Amino acid sequence: QVQLVESGGGLVQAGGSLRLSCAASGNIFRLNVMGWYRQTPTKQRDLVAMITNSGGTNYADSVKGRFTISRDNAKNTVYLQMTSLNPEDTAVYSCHYVTITSTGRNDYWGQGTQVTVSS
């Protein structure tokens, strides 16, 4: 099992910045992908950004140039630096961890943290 603990959400004005953190603990495999998804009451959960254990990244088009994902493998922690926030970024942001082992794919989710951007 893997536990994910998120922090850093909150209320910010449009144009502002926030930094989300997600710390993983438990049965951590070295080869893994961590990322952030977001969901609103009217939309499905969508990928925001993801990062492999070797540092490869992928971003949703809507956040490219504004958000930066990074990770500290020694701390099993992934970060999402969000800048130039706008009201459309308002959502519950959830941390995701996935690894593939001999037993198959294993997905884990954090509890989610609310990000609210006021206009």
C-alpha positions as CSV (number, residue, x, y, z in Angstrom):
1,Q,0.0,0.0,0.0
2,V,1.0,3.6,-0.7
3,Q,-0.3,6.6,1.2
4,L,-0.4,10.1,-0.3
5,V,-0.7,13.2,1.8
6,E,-1.4,16.5,0.0
7,S,-0.9,20.0,1.2
8,G,-0.8,23.5,-0.1
9,G,-4.3,24.2,-1.5
10,G,-6.3,27.3,-0.6
11,L,-7.8,30.5,-1.9
12,V,-5.9,32.8,-4.1
13,Q,-6.7,35.8,-6.3
14,A,-6.5,35.6,-10.1
15,G,-2.9,36.1,-11.2
16,G,-1.6,34.6,-8.0
17,S,0.5,31.5,-7.2
18,L,0.2,28.4,-5.1
19,R,2.4,25.4,-4.5
20,L,1.0,22.0,-3.9
21,S,2.9,19.2,-2.3
22,C,2.2,15.4,-2.1
23,A,4.3,13.1,0.1
24,A,4.1,9.4,-0.6
25,S,4.8,6.8,2.0
26,G,4.5,3.0,2.4
27,N,5.6,0.5,-0.2
28,I,7.3,2.8,-2.6
29,F,8.7,1.3,-5.8
30,R,11.6,3.1,-7.4
31,L,10.0,3.1,-10.9
32,N,6.9,5.1,-10.6
33,V,5.0,8.0,-12.0
34,M,3.4,10.7,-9.9
35,G,1.1,13.4,-10.9
36,W,-1.7,15.8,-10.3
37,Y,-5.3,15.6,-11.5
38,R,-8.1,18.0,-11.0
39,Q,-11.9,17.8,-10.9
40,T,-14.8,20.2,-10.6
41,P,-18.5,19.3,-9.9
42,T,-19.3,19.7,-13.6
43,K,-16.2,18.1,-15.2
44,Q,-14.5,14.7,-15.1
45,R,-11.1,14.3,-13.5
46,D,-8.4,15.5,-15.9
47,L,-4.7,15.2,-15.9
48,V,-2.9,18.4,-14.9
49,A,0.7,17.2,-15.0
50,M,2.8,14.1,-14.4
51,I,6.4,13.3,-13.8
52,T,8.3,10.0,-13.9
53,N,10.9,8.9,-11.4
54,S,13.6,10.0,-13.9
55,G,12.1,13.4,-14.4
56,G,10.2,13.2,-17.6
57,T,7.1,15.4,-17.5
58,N,3.8,15.9,-19.3
59,Y,1.4,18.7,-18.9
60,A,-2.2,19.5,-19.9
61,D,-2.2,22.1,-22.7
62,S,-4.2,24.5,-20.4
63,V,-1.4,24.7,-17.9
64,K,1.7,24.7,-20.0
65,G,3.9,27.6,-19.3
66,R,2.1,28.3,-16.0
67,F,2.4,25.2,-13.9
68,T,5.6,23.3,-13.1
69,I,5.8,19.8,-11.7
70,S,8.8,18.6,-9.9
71,R,9.8,15.8,-7.5
72,D,12.2,15.0,-4.7
73,N,12.9,11.3,-5.0
74,A,14.7,11.2,-1.7
75,K,11.6,12.5,0.0
76,N,9.1,10.7,-2.2
77,T,7.4,14.0,-2.7
78,V,6.0,15.7,-5.8
79,Y,5.3,19.4,-6.1
80,L,3.1,21.4,-8.4
81,Q,4.0,25.1,-8.7
82,M,1.1,27.0,-10.1
83,T,1.4,30.5,-11.3
84,S,-0.8,33.0,-13.2
85,L,-3.8,31.3,-11.8
86,N,-7.2,32.1,-13.2
87,P,-10.7,31.1,-12.0
88,E,-10.8,28.3,-14.5
89,D,-8.1,26.6,-12.4
90,T,-10.5,26.3,-9.5
91,A,-10.9,22.6,-8.7
92,V,-10.1,19.8,-6.3
93,Y,-6.5,18.7,-7.1
94,S,-5.6,15.1,-6.4
95,C,-2.2,13.5,-6.2
96,H,-1.7,10.3,-8.1
97,Y,0.9,7.6,-7.9
98,V,1.2,4.7,-10.2
99,T,3.6,1.8,-10.6
100,I,3.7,-1.3,-12.6
101,T,5.1,-4.4,-10.9
102,S,5.1,-8.1,-11.6
103,T,1.6,-8.3,-10.1
104,G,0.2,-5.6,-12.4
105,R,-0.6,-1.9,-12.3
106,N,-1.2,-0.2,-9.0
107,D,-2.8,3.2,-8.7
108,Y,-3.1,5.3,-5.6
109,W,-4.9,8.6,-5.0
110,G,-4.6,11.3,-2.4
111,Q,-7.6,12.7,-0.6
112,G,-7.6,15.9,-2.7
113,T,-7.0,19.5,-1.9
114,Q,-9.2,22.4,-2.9
115,V,-7.8,25.2,-5.0
116,T,-10.1,28.2,-5.4
117,V,-9.1,31.2,-7.6
118,S,-11.2,34.3,-7.2
119,S,-11.6,36.9,-9.9
